[in-house]
Amino acid sequence: MGRVLAKLFLRIMGWRFEGTLPDDRRCVVIAAPHTSGWDMPYMLACAPLLGGRISWMAKHTLFRWPWGFFLRRLGGISIDRTARHQVVSQMAALFRERAELVLAVAAEGTRGYRDHWKSGFYHIAREAGVPIVCSFLDYATKRAGLGISVLPTGEVSKDMDLIRGF
């Protein structure tokens, strides 16, 4: 039912989806740039087309009553950004606990425009030993999807150049 509704929503909105996830169903999916409030509905609509659930991180203040339960059901993971909470280690541990985990992360670490990306997504993927999958939402052509997959080597500059190039 979810796939049918997702396809219907995307068709009504004029969008099409492209790409697939890695076979092992464990990866960090990065979204860049994340500058529109519409990014989330389109991402959630694409999830059933990938054959599974997408988890995503968001600031803890979004998870207050009455929205917390609903956002968690949609795959949300609450992150308290007011203090250091070892988010990289916590997310890597989550990958070790789950047989399948597709974790979407905004490369900028926020919805607003930033001239640089934060590196948390890279360190999560590296510590968890999972690939980084580049995603896209092209509002001009109304295309959404997944692109290249990069397994972090530890050579951050080289890996990030490849990811940013996409």
mmCIF file of the C-alpha atoms, coordinates in Angstrom:
data_MODEL
# 
_entry.id   MODEL 
# 
loop_
_atom_site.group_PDB 
_atom_site.id 
_atom_site.type_symbol 
_atom_site.label_atom_id 
_atom_site.label_alt_id 
_atom_site.label_comp_id 
_atom_site.label_asym_id 
_atom_site.label_entity_id 
_atom_site.label_seq_id 
_atom_site.pdbx_PDB_ins_code 
_atom_site.Cartn_x 
_atom_site.Cartn_y 
_atom_site.Cartn_z 
_atom_site.occupancy 
_atom_site.B_iso_or_equiv 
_atom_site.pdbx_formal_charge 
_atom_site.auth_seq_id 
_atom_site.auth_comp_id 
_atom_site.auth_asym_id 
_atom_site.auth_atom_id 
_atom_site.pdbx_PDB_model_num 
ATOM 1   C CA . MET A 1 1   ? 0.000  0.000  0.000   1.00 0.00 ? 1   MET A CA 1 
ATOM 2   C CA . GLY A 1 2   ? 2.868  2.350  0.833   1.00 0.00 ? 2   GLY A CA 1 
ATOM 3   C CA . ARG A 1 3   ? 4.433  1.896  -2.602  1.00 0.00 ? 3   ARG A CA 1 
ATOM 4   C CA . VAL A 1 4   ? 1.144  2.657  -4.323  1.00 0.00 ? 4   VAL A CA 1 
ATOM 5   C CA . LEU A 1 5   ? 0.597  5.822  -2.270  1.00 0.00 ? 5   LEU A CA 1 
ATOM 6   C CA . ALA A 1 6   ? 4.210  6.912  -2.796  1.00 0.00 ? 6   ALA A CA 1 
ATOM 7   C CA . LYS A 1 7   ? 3.965  6.457  -6.559  1.00 0.00 ? 7   LYS A CA 1 
ATOM 8   C CA . LEU A 1 8   ? 0.630  8.270  -6.619  1.00 0.00 ? 8   LEU A CA 1 
ATOM 9   C CA . PHE A 1 9   ? 1.982  11.221 -4.592  1.00 0.00 ? 9   PHE A CA 1 
ATOM 10  C CA . LEU A 1 10  ? 5.068  11.558 -6.795  1.00 0.00 ? 10  LEU A CA 1 
ATOM 11  C CA . ARG A 1 11  ? 3.005  11.248 -9.977  1.00 0.00 ? 11  ARG A CA 1 
ATOM 12  C CA . ILE A 1 12  ? 0.526  13.912 -8.823  1.00 0.00 ? 12  ILE A CA 1 
ATOM 13  C CA . MET A 1 13  ? 3.426  16.215 -7.951  1.00 0.00 ? 13  MET A CA 1 
ATOM 14  C CA . GLY A 1 14  ? 5.075  15.482 -11.323 1.00 0.00 ? 14  GLY A CA 1 
ATOM 15  C CA . TRP A 1 15  ? 8.186  13.769 -9.922  1.00 0.00 ? 15  TRP A CA 1 
ATOM 16  C CA . ARG A 1 16  ? 9.994  10.594 -10.921 1.00 0.00 ? 16  ARG A CA 1 
ATOM 17  C CA . PHE A 1 17  ? 12.385 8.449  -8.882  1.00 0.00 ? 17  PHE A CA 1 
ATOM 18  C CA . GLU A 1 18  ? 15.682 6.880  -10.021 1.00 0.00 ? 18  GLU A CA 1 
ATOM 19  C CA . GLY A 1 19  ? 18.294 4.609  -8.461  1.00 0.00 ? 19  GLY A CA 1 
ATOM 20  C CA . THR A 1 20  ? 18.633 1.768  -5.958  1.00 0.00 ? 20  THR A CA 1 
ATOM 21  C CA . LEU A 1 21  ? 20.174 1.113  -2.554  1.00 0.00 ? 21  LEU A CA 1 
ATOM 22  C CA . PRO A 1 22  ? 23.189 -1.146 -1.958  1.00 0.00 ? 22  PRO A CA 1 
ATOM 23  C CA . ASP A 1 23  ? 22.268 -4.824 -1.670  1.00 0.00 ? 23  ASP A CA 1 
ATOM 24  C CA . ASP A 1 24  ? 23.009 -5.114 2.053   1.00 0.00 ? 24  ASP A CA 1 
ATOM 25  C CA . ARG A 1 25  ? 20.434 -2.396 2.951   1.00 0.00 ? 25  ARG A CA 1 
ATOM 26  C CA . ARG A 1 26  ? 22.812 -0.597 5.325   1.00 0.00 ? 26  ARG A CA 1 
ATOM 27  C CA . CYS A 1 27  ? 24.091 2.828  4.327   1.00 0.00 ? 27  CYS A CA 1 
ATOM 28  C CA . VAL A 1 28  ? 24.218 6.524  5.082   1.00 0.00 ? 28  VAL A CA 1 
ATOM 29  C CA . VAL A 1 29  ? 22.279 8.476  2.473   1.00 0.00 ? 29  VAL A CA 1 
ATOM 30  C CA . ILE A 1 30  ? 23.318 12.094 2.211   1.00 0.00 ? 30  ILE A CA 1 
ATOM 31  C CA . ALA A 1 31  ? 21.057 14.838 0.990   1.00 0.00 ? 31  ALA A CA 1 
ATOM 32  C CA . ALA A 1 32  ? 22.635 18.010 -0.343  1.00 0.00 ? 32  ALA A CA 1 
ATOM 33  C CA . PRO A 1 33  ? 21.685 20.691 -0.547  1.00 0.00 ? 33  PRO A CA 1 
ATOM 34  C CA . HIS A 1 34  ? 18.894 20.457 2.018   1.00 0.00 ? 34  HIS A CA 1 
ATOM 35  C CA . THR A 1 35  ? 17.344 23.907 1.731   1.00 0.00 ? 35  THR A CA 1 
ATOM 36  C CA . SER A 1 36  ? 13.617 23.320 1.305   1.00 0.00 ? 36  SER A CA 1 
ATOM 37  C CA . GLY A 1 37  ? 10.868 22.235 3.666   1.00 0.00 ? 37  GLY A CA 1 
ATOM 38  C CA . TRP A 1 38  ? 9.634  20.034 0.812   1.00 0.00 ? 38  TRP A CA 1 
ATOM 39  C CA . ASP A 1 39  ? 12.760 17.850 0.959   1.00 0.00 ? 39  ASP A CA 1 
ATOM 40  C CA . MET A 1 40  ? 11.292 15.772 3.801   1.00 0.00 ? 40  MET A CA 1 
ATOM 41  C CA . PRO A 1 41  ? 7.932  14.914 2.156   1.00 0.00 ? 41  PRO A CA 1 
ATOM 42  C CA . TYR A 1 42  ? 9.689  13.908 -1.059  1.00 0.00 ? 42  TYR A CA 1 
ATOM 43  C CA . MET A 1 43  ? 12.240 11.803 0.840   1.00 0.00 ? 43  MET A CA 1 
ATOM 44  C CA . LEU A 1 44  ? 9.478  10.053 2.781   1.00 0.00 ? 44  LEU A CA 1 
ATOM 45  C CA . ALA A 1 45  ? 7.550  9.451  -0.463  1.00 0.00 ? 45  ALA A CA 1 
ATOM 46  C CA . CYS A 1 46  ? 10.634 7.851  -2.026  1.00 0.00 ? 46  CYS A CA 1 
ATOM 47  C CA . ALA A 1 47  ? 11.255 5.496  0.928   1.00 0.00 ? 47  ALA A CA 1 
ATOM 48  C CA . PRO A 1 48  ? 8.646  2.870  -0.035  1.00 0.00 ? 48  PRO A CA 1 
ATOM 49  C CA . LEU A 1 49  ? 10.046 2.849  -3.578  1.00 0.00 ? 49  LEU A CA 1 
ATOM 50  C CA . LEU A 1 50  ? 13.358 1.726  -2.085  1.00 0.00 ? 50  LEU A CA 1 
ATOM 51  C CA . GLY A 1 51  ? 11.603 -1.237 -0.534  1.00 0.00 ? 51  GLY A CA 1 
ATOM 52  C CA . GLY A 1 52  ? 12.032 -0.194 3.052   1.00 0.00 ? 52  GLY A CA 1 
ATOM 53  C CA . ARG A 1 53  ? 12.188 2.392  5.746   1.00 0.00 ? 53  ARG A CA 1 
ATOM 54  C CA . ILE A 1 54  ? 14.414 5.440  5.828   1.00 0.00 ? 54  ILE A CA 1 
ATOM 55  C CA . SER A 1 55  ? 15.602 6.685  9.197   1.00 0.00 ? 55  SER A CA 1 
ATOM 56  C CA . TRP A 1 56  ? 16.662 10.285 9.548   1.00 0.00 ? 56  TRP A CA 1 
ATOM 57  C CA . MET A 1 57  ? 18.123 12.529 12.196  1.00 0.00 ? 57  MET A CA 1 
ATOM 58  C CA . ALA A 1 58  ? 16.586 15.820 13.284  1.00 0.00 ? 58  ALA A CA 1 
ATOM 59  C CA . LYS A 1 59  ? 16.987 18.247 16.142  1.00 0.00 ? 59  LYS A CA 1 
ATOM 60  C CA . HIS A 1 60  ? 15.337 17.095 19.347  1.00 0.00 ? 60  HIS A CA 1 
ATOM 61  C CA . THR A 1 61  ? 13.038 20.122 19.558  1.00 0.00 ? 61  THR A CA 1 
ATOM 62  C CA . LEU A 1 62  ? 11.013 18.773 16.617  1.00 0.00 ? 62  LEU A CA 1 
ATOM 63  C CA . PHE A 1 63  ? 10.131 15.669 18.647  1.00 0.00 ? 63  PHE A CA 1 
ATOM 64  C CA . ARG A 1 64  ? 8.136  17.420 21.351  1.00 0.00 ? 64  ARG A CA 1 
ATOM 65  C CA . TRP A 1 65  ? 4.479  16.641 21.948  1.00 0.00 ? 65  TRP A CA 1 
ATOM 66  C CA . PRO A 1 66  ? 2.339  16.260 19.919  1.00 0.00 ? 66  PRO A CA 1 
ATOM 67  C CA . TRP A 1 67  ? 4.663  15.530 16.970  1.00 0.00 ? 67  TRP A CA 1 
ATOM 68  C CA . GLY A 1 68  ? 7.250  13.246 18.593  1.00 0.00 ? 68  GLY A CA 1 
ATOM 69  C CA . PHE A 1 69  ? 5.344  9.983  18.248  1.00 0.00 ? 69  PHE A CA 1 
ATOM 70  C CA . PHE A 1 70  ? 4.395  10.736 14.640  1.00 0.00 ? 70  PHE A CA 1 
ATOM 71  C CA . LEU A 1 71  ? 7.934  11.744 13.610  1.00 0.00 ? 71  LEU A CA 1 
ATOM 72  C CA . ARG A 1 72  ? 9.461  8.635  15.205  1.00 0.00 ? 72  ARG A CA 1 
ATOM 73  C CA . ARG A 1 73  ? 6.948  6.458  13.317  1.00 0.00 ? 73  ARG A CA 1 
ATOM 74  C CA . LEU A 1 74  ? 8.160  8.127  10.118  1.00 0.00 ? 74  LEU A CA 1 
ATOM 75  C CA . GLY A 1 75  ? 11.747 7.079  10.930  1.00 0.00 ? 75  GLY A CA 1 
ATOM 76  C CA . GLY A 1 76  ? 12.907 10.134 12.868  1.00 0.00 ? 76  GLY A CA 1 
ATOM 77  C CA . ILE A 1 77  ? 15.776 9.899  15.343  1.00 0.00 ? 77  ILE A CA 1 
ATOM 78  C CA . SER A 1 78  ? 15.969 12.752 17.851  1.00 0.00 ? 78  SER A CA 1 
ATOM 79  C CA . ILE A 1 79  ? 19.393 14.429 18.161  1.00 0.00 ? 79  ILE A CA 1 
ATOM 80  C CA . ASP A 1 80  ? 20.154 16.913 20.941  1.00 0.00 ? 80  ASP A CA 1 
ATOM 81  C CA . ARG A 1 81  ? 22.507 19.450 19.360  1.00 0.00 ? 81  ARG A CA 1 
ATOM 82  C CA . THR A 1 82  ? 22.816 21.646 22.467  1.00 0.00 ? 82  THR A CA 1 
ATOM 83  C CA . ALA A 1 83  ? 25.672 19.566 23.893  1.00 0.00 ? 83  ALA A CA 1 
ATOM 84  C CA . ARG A 1 84  ? 28.118 16.903 22.797  1.00 0.00 ? 84  ARG A CA 1 
ATOM 85  C CA . HIS A 1 85  ? 26.362 13.544 22.861  1.00 0.00 ? 85  HIS A CA 1 
ATOM 86  C CA . GLN A 1 86  ? 28.697 11.423 20.734  1.00 0.00 ? 86  GLN A CA 1 
ATOM 87  C CA . VAL A 1 87  ? 26.199 11.247 17.867  1.00 0.00 ? 87  VAL A CA 1 
ATOM 88  C CA . VAL A 1 88  ? 28.705 9.578  15.532  1.00 0.00 ? 88  VAL A CA 1 
ATOM 89  C CA . SER A 1 89  ? 29.323 6.736  17.996  1.00 0.00 ? 89  SER A CA 1 
ATOM 90  C CA . GLN A 1 90  ? 25.614 6.389  18.778  1.00 0.00 ? 90  GLN A CA 1 
ATOM 91  C CA . MET A 1 91  ? 24.672 6.129  15.093  1.00 0.00 ? 91  MET A CA 1 
ATOM 92  C CA . ALA A 1 92  ? 27.519 3.675  14.388  1.00 0.00 ? 92  ALA A CA 1 
ATOM 93  C CA . ALA A 1 93  ? 26.258 1.538  17.289  1.00 0.00 ? 93  ALA A CA 1 
ATOM 94  C CA . LEU A 1 94  ? 22.770 1.635  15.778  1.00 0.00 ? 94  LEU A CA 1 
ATOM 95  C CA . PHE A 1 95  ? 24.206 0.205  12.548  1.00 0.00 ? 95  PHE A CA 1 
ATOM 96  C CA . ARG A 1 96  ? 25.782 -2.631 14.547  1.00 0.00 ? 96  ARG A CA 1 
ATOM 97  C CA . GLU A 1 97  ? 22.418 -3.377 16.214  1.00 0.00 ? 97  GLU A CA 1 
ATOM 98  C CA . ARG A 1 98  ? 20.298 -3.469 13.063  1.00 0.00 ? 98  ARG A CA 1 
ATOM 99  C CA . ALA A 1 99  ? 20.444 -5.837 10.124  1.00 0.00 ? 99  ALA A CA 1 
ATOM 100 C CA . GLU A 1 100 ? 19.036 -3.075 7.900   1.00 0.00 ? 100 GLU A CA 1 
ATOM 101 C CA . LEU A 1 101 ? 19.437 0.667  8.375   1.00 0.00 ? 101 LEU A CA 1 
ATOM 102 C CA . VAL A 1 102 ? 19.198 3.393  5.782   1.00 0.00 ? 102 VAL A CA 1 
ATOM 103 C CA . LEU A 1 103 ? 20.110 6.613  7.577   1.00 0.00 ? 103 LEU A CA 1 
ATOM 104 C CA . ALA A 1 104 ? 19.442 9.885  5.733   1.00 0.00 ? 104 ALA A CA 1 
ATOM 105 C CA . VAL A 1 105 ? 21.591 12.817 6.831   1.00 0.00 ? 105 VAL A CA 1 
ATOM 106 C CA . ALA A 1 106 ? 21.651 16.401 5.567   1.00 0.00 ? 106 ALA A CA 1 
ATOM 107 C CA . ALA A 1 107 ? 25.249 17.059 4.529   1.00 0.00 ? 107 ALA A CA 1 
ATOM 108 C CA . GLU A 1 108 ? 25.021 20.620 5.841   1.00 0.00 ? 108 GLU A CA 1 
ATOM 109 C CA . GLY A 1 109 ? 23.679 19.419 9.184   1.00 0.00 ? 109 GLY A CA 1 
ATOM 110 C CA . THR A 1 110 ? 20.695 21.766 8.856   1.00 0.00 ? 110 THR A CA 1 
ATOM 111 C CA . ARG A 1 111 ? 18.040 22.883 6.373   1.00 0.00 ? 111 ARG A CA 1 
ATOM 112 C CA . GLY A 1 112 ? 19.506 26.353 5.845   1.00 0.00 ? 112 GLY A CA 1 
ATOM 113 C CA . TYR A 1 113 ? 22.146 27.148 3.228   1.00 0.00 ? 113 TYR A CA 1 
ATOM 114 C CA . ARG A 1 114 ? 25.748 26.571 4.322   1.00 0.00 ? 114 ARG A CA 1 
ATOM 115 C CA . ASP A 1 115 ? 28.854 27.121 2.227   1.00 0.00 ? 115 ASP A CA 1 
ATOM 116 C CA . HIS A 1 116 ? 30.423 23.978 3.724   1.00 0.00 ? 116 HIS A CA 1 
ATOM 117 C CA . TRP A 1 117 ? 29.296 20.515 4.741   1.00 0.00 ? 117 TRP A CA 1 
ATOM 118 C CA . LYS A 1 118 ? 29.609 19.041 8.187   1.00 0.00 ? 118 LYS A CA 1 
ATOM 119 C CA . SER A 1 119 ? 31.577 15.801 8.349   1.00 0.00 ? 119 SER A CA 1 
ATOM 120 C CA . GLY A 1 120 ? 29.359 13.803 10.717  1.00 0.00 ? 120 GLY A CA 1 
ATOM 121 C CA . PHE A 1 121 ? 27.790 11.689 7.956   1.00 0.00 ? 121 PHE A CA 1 
ATOM 122 C CA . TYR A 1 122 ? 31.261 10.688 6.782   1.00 0.00 ? 122 TYR A CA 1 
ATOM 123 C CA . HIS A 1 123 ? 32.434 9.676  10.245  1.00 0.00 ? 123 HIS A CA 1 
ATOM 124 C CA . ILE A 1 124 ? 29.218 7.741  10.941  1.00 0.00 ? 124 ILE A CA 1 
ATOM 125 C CA . ALA A 1 125 ? 29.657 5.735  7.737   1.00 0.00 ? 125 ALA A CA 1 
ATOM 126 C CA . ARG A 1 126 ? 33.374 5.177  8.355   1.00 0.00 ? 126 ARG A CA 1 
ATOM 127 C CA . GLU A 1 127 ? 32.897 4.015  11.963  1.00 0.00 ? 127 GLU A CA 1 
ATOM 128 C CA . ALA A 1 128 ? 29.951 1.790  10.976  1.00 0.00 ? 128 ALA A CA 1 
ATOM 129 C CA . GLY A 1 129 ? 31.751 0.376  7.921   1.00 0.00 ? 129 GLY A CA 1 
ATOM 130 C CA . VAL A 1 130 ? 28.879 1.229  5.580   1.00 0.00 ? 130 VAL A CA 1 
ATOM 131 C CA . PRO A 1 131 ? 28.794 3.115  2.271   1.00 0.00 ? 131 PRO A CA 1 
ATOM 132 C CA . ILE A 1 132 ? 27.689 6.695  1.756   1.00 0.00 ? 132 ILE A CA 1 
ATOM 133 C CA . VAL A 1 133 ? 25.021 6.943  -0.940  1.00 0.00 ? 133 VAL A CA 1 
ATOM 134 C CA . CYS A 1 134 ? 24.510 10.315 -2.601  1.00 0.00 ? 134 CYS A CA 1 
ATOM 135 C CA . SER A 1 135 ? 20.895 11.312 -3.114  1.00 0.00 ? 135 SER A CA 1 
ATOM 136 C CA . PHE A 1 136 ? 19.348 14.152 -5.034  1.00 0.00 ? 136 PHE A CA 1 
ATOM 137 C CA . LEU A 1 137 ? 16.169 16.152 -5.413  1.00 0.00 ? 137 LEU A CA 1 
ATOM 138 C CA . ASP A 1 138 ? 16.284 18.148 -8.626  1.00 0.00 ? 138 ASP A CA 1 
ATOM 139 C CA . TYR A 1 139 ? 13.438 20.647 -8.388  1.00 0.00 ? 139 TYR A CA 1 
ATOM 140 C CA . ALA A 1 140 ? 14.065 21.973 -11.925 1.00 0.00 ? 140 ALA A CA 1 
ATOM 141 C CA . THR A 1 141 ? 13.520 18.584 -13.595 1.00 0.00 ? 141 THR A CA 1 
ATOM 142 C CA . LYS A 1 142 ? 11.406 17.055 -10.782 1.00 0.00 ? 142 LYS A CA 1 
ATOM 143 C CA . ARG A 1 143 ? 13.720 14.059 -10.443 1.00 0.00 ? 143 ARG A CA 1 
ATOM 144 C CA . ALA A 1 144 ? 14.569 12.371 -7.155  1.00 0.00 ? 144 ALA A CA 1 
ATOM 145 C CA . GLY A 1 145 ? 16.891 9.492  -6.591  1.00 0.00 ? 145 GLY A CA 1 
ATOM 146 C CA . LEU A 1 146 ? 20.116 7.882  -5.539  1.00 0.00 ? 146 LEU A CA 1 
ATOM 147 C CA . GLY A 1 147 ? 23.463 8.213  -7.248  1.00 0.00 ? 147 GLY A CA 1 
ATOM 148 C CA . ILE A 1 148 ? 26.962 7.027  -6.487  1.00 0.00 ? 148 ILE A CA 1 
ATOM 149 C CA . SER A 1 149 ? 27.904 4.947  -3.463  1.00 0.00 ? 149 SER A CA 1 
ATOM 150 C CA . VAL A 1 150 ? 31.231 5.588  -1.709  1.00 0.00 ? 150 VAL A CA 1 
ATOM 151 C CA . LEU A 1 151 ? 32.746 3.373  0.972   1.00 0.00 ? 151 LEU A CA 1 
ATOM 152 C CA . PRO A 1 152 ? 34.835 5.726  3.141   1.00 0.00 ? 152 PRO A CA 1 
ATOM 153 C CA . THR A 1 153 ? 38.527 4.907  2.912   1.00 0.00 ? 153 THR A CA 1 
ATOM 154 C CA . GLY A 1 154 ? 39.739 7.216  5.657   1.00 0.00 ? 154 GLY A CA 1 
ATOM 155 C CA . GLU A 1 155 ? 41.214 9.559  3.063   1.00 0.00 ? 155 GLU A CA 1 
ATOM 156 C CA . VAL A 1 156 ? 38.635 12.222 3.893   1.00 0.00 ? 156 VAL A CA 1 
ATOM 157 C CA . SER A 1 157 ? 39.737 14.809 1.346   1.00 0.00 ? 157 SER A CA 1 
ATOM 158 C CA . LYS A 1 158 ? 39.778 12.317 -1.550  1.00 0.00 ? 158 LYS A CA 1 
ATOM 159 C CA . ASP A 1 159 ? 36.451 10.729 -0.575  1.00 0.00 ? 159 ASP A CA 1 
ATOM 160 C CA . MET A 1 160 ? 34.757 14.100 -0.038  1.00 0.00 ? 160 MET A CA 1 
ATOM 161 C CA . ASP A 1 161 ? 35.972 15.399 -3.411  1.00 0.00 ? 161 ASP A CA 1 
ATOM 162 C CA . LEU A 1 162 ? 34.304 12.398 -5.056  1.00 0.00 ? 162 LEU A CA 1 
ATOM 163 C CA . ILE A 1 163 ? 31.063 12.926 -3.090  1.00 0.00 ? 163 ILE A CA 1 
ATOM 164 C CA . ARG A 1 164 ? 30.956 16.694 -3.683  1.00 0.00 ? 164 ARG A CA 1 
ATOM 165 C CA . GLY A 1 165 ? 31.674 16.071 -7.374  1.00 0.00 ? 165 GLY A CA 1 
ATOM 166 C CA . PHE A 1 166 ? 28.453 14.119 -7.630  1.00 0.00 ? 166 PHE A CA 1 
# 
